[in-house]
Amino acid sequence: MTDVIKNGTIVGNTSNNIRIASQRRSLVQGLQQELDILDQKHLLRQRRTVETPSAPSLRADGRDLLAFCSNDYLGLAAHPKLAEALQEGASLYGVGSGASHLISGHSRAHAVLEERLAEFVSPYIENARALYFCTGYMANLAVITALAINKDTTVFSEALNHASLIDGARLSRAAVQVFPHRDYTALERMLQQCKTKHRVVVTDSVFSMDGNIAELAPLLAICEQYDAWLIVDDAHGFGVLGEHGRGVLEHLQISSPNLVYMGTLGKAAGVGGAFVAAHSTVIEWLVQRARAYIYTTAAAPALAHALLTSIDIISGEEGQQRRAHLQKLIALFRNGLHLQVWQGMPSDTAIQPVVIGNNADMLRVAGNLMDQGLWVGAIRPPTVPVGTARLRATLSAAHTEVQVLQLVQAINRLDQMSYVAQCFAEVA
Ligand SMILES: Cc1ncc(COP(=O)(O)O)c(C=O)c1O
């Protein structure tokens, strides 16, 4: 054993250092083994580096592609007016916020945006106030943990909820019960039997991997009957659904004092961040109590400033035209798809999944589309249940009809080839 001396001080000895180094190596080896297992199960994910603005025609990893995988449903992410507004925001407010909202990071840009968002959803939320968050993930953590006041709370979580809602429920330390997808009778039974003092029901509005919409009217009625909050995550509805783009509340014409609404601003709104809108007392509670709001640096004020232009576009004539075009594309995709082996899903939204089944087949199909220059999301477990790996095609108002037809024809062709291969396999 030899002492290791640095600047005249003994900082360790060689046998200790060798032991620590081999422990480190075995920790790394352990992770590598886990990665190898993921690889064997075809579950390794891969990032592609996009070199151009987010738009249907883009360049990624040096290749020109036609993309059907962003959530930029209205095609605003590369809108010149938004880029201009962002530059204006940076010259007015600088780049960083410098601190969390409750210290000195709450800028006038955040305050003005919150007022605008509250006004936007006010037809559906009484005494509405809004709170801007850095991301939808954080907004969901914040709102669930703050409303699940203590251990005397049960969170009822929809089976197909987004990961951020699931994580929020876990983090809350409340009891968590999962109710089956859109089965509100089962939820009602659970609420009847619930013994805790507080109840919080949580659901996506548009299910992010299926594209279908929750039936919020009966769900709200049940929540009111059992004195439960209803947190609605409208990540895929805000800006897209409803005549004025006010989201699922406008689409379904619903409103309730039990409702807590979360909309994201990095999808249809084209920028980034999210907001929670609810009765002003609920929002004040979040400001005081939501740790994911309090203990983080506020988003860049310039983003909030740019979002004002985004809301103007969404709520104005241009927004209506973009939504109308998107609806046309959705119909074109759905009517054009003729599948024999794979399965489309009953979705009327911009999210159009095609279920392939096992991971390896799905990767092959996504790879084949990629070879044709078509980039479609390849979704595998744990994001979706085992055996339901799927293509998640997302449509945007920035797509043309010709581009959507190109995708539909490519999927139909691959499905047909798969059908023929299956027939041969059965005969052989
Ligand atoms: C349903 C749902 N909720 C929340 C989020 C998180 O939003 P953000 O991307 O702003 O963090 C997403 C994003 O993918 C989502 O699909």
The ligand as an SDF file (V2000), in Angstrom:
LIG
                    3D

 16 16  0  0  0  0  0  0  0  0999 V2000
  -50.0730   14.7720  -22.5360 C   0  0  0  0  0  0  0  0  0  0  0  0
  -48.8070   15.5080  -22.2440 C   0  0  0  0  0  0  0  0  0  0  0  0
  -48.6990   16.1840  -21.1000 N   0  0  0  0  0  0  0  0  0  0  0  0
  -47.5870   16.8610  -20.7770 C   0  0  0  0  0  0  0  0  0  0  0  0
  -46.5090   16.8950  -21.6220 C   0  0  0  0  0  0  0  0  0  0  0  0
  -45.2740   17.6180  -21.2280 C   0  0  0  0  0  0  0  0  0  0  0  0
  -45.2480   18.8910  -21.8210 O   0  0  0  0  0  0  0  0  0  0  0  0
  -43.8450   19.5850  -22.1180 P   0  0  0  0  0  0  0  0  0  0  0  0
  -43.3060   18.9490  -23.3370 O   0  0  0  0  0  0  0  0  0  0  0  0
  -44.1890   21.0280  -22.2740 O   0  0  0  0  0  0  0  0  0  0  0  0
  -42.9950   19.3260  -20.9190 O   0  0  0  0  0  0  0  0  0  0  0  0
  -46.5810   16.2250  -22.8430 C   0  0  0  0  0  0  0  0  0  0  0  0
  -45.4140   16.2880  -23.7610 C   0  0  0  0  0  0  0  0  0  0  0  0
  -45.0090   15.5300  -24.4870 O   0  0  0  0  0  0  0  0  0  0  0  0
  -47.7480   15.5040  -23.1670 C   0  0  0  0  0  0  0  0  0  0  0  0
  -47.8450   14.8150  -24.3030 O   0  0  0  0  0  0  0  0  0  0  0  0
  1  2  1  0
  2  3  1  0
  2 15  2  0
  3  4  2  0
  4  5  1  0
  5  6  1  0
  5 12  2  0
  6  7  1  0
  7  8  1  0
  8  9  2  0
  8 10  1  0
  8 11  1  0
 12 13  1  0
 12 15  1  0
 13 14  2  0
 15 16  1  0
M  END
$$$$
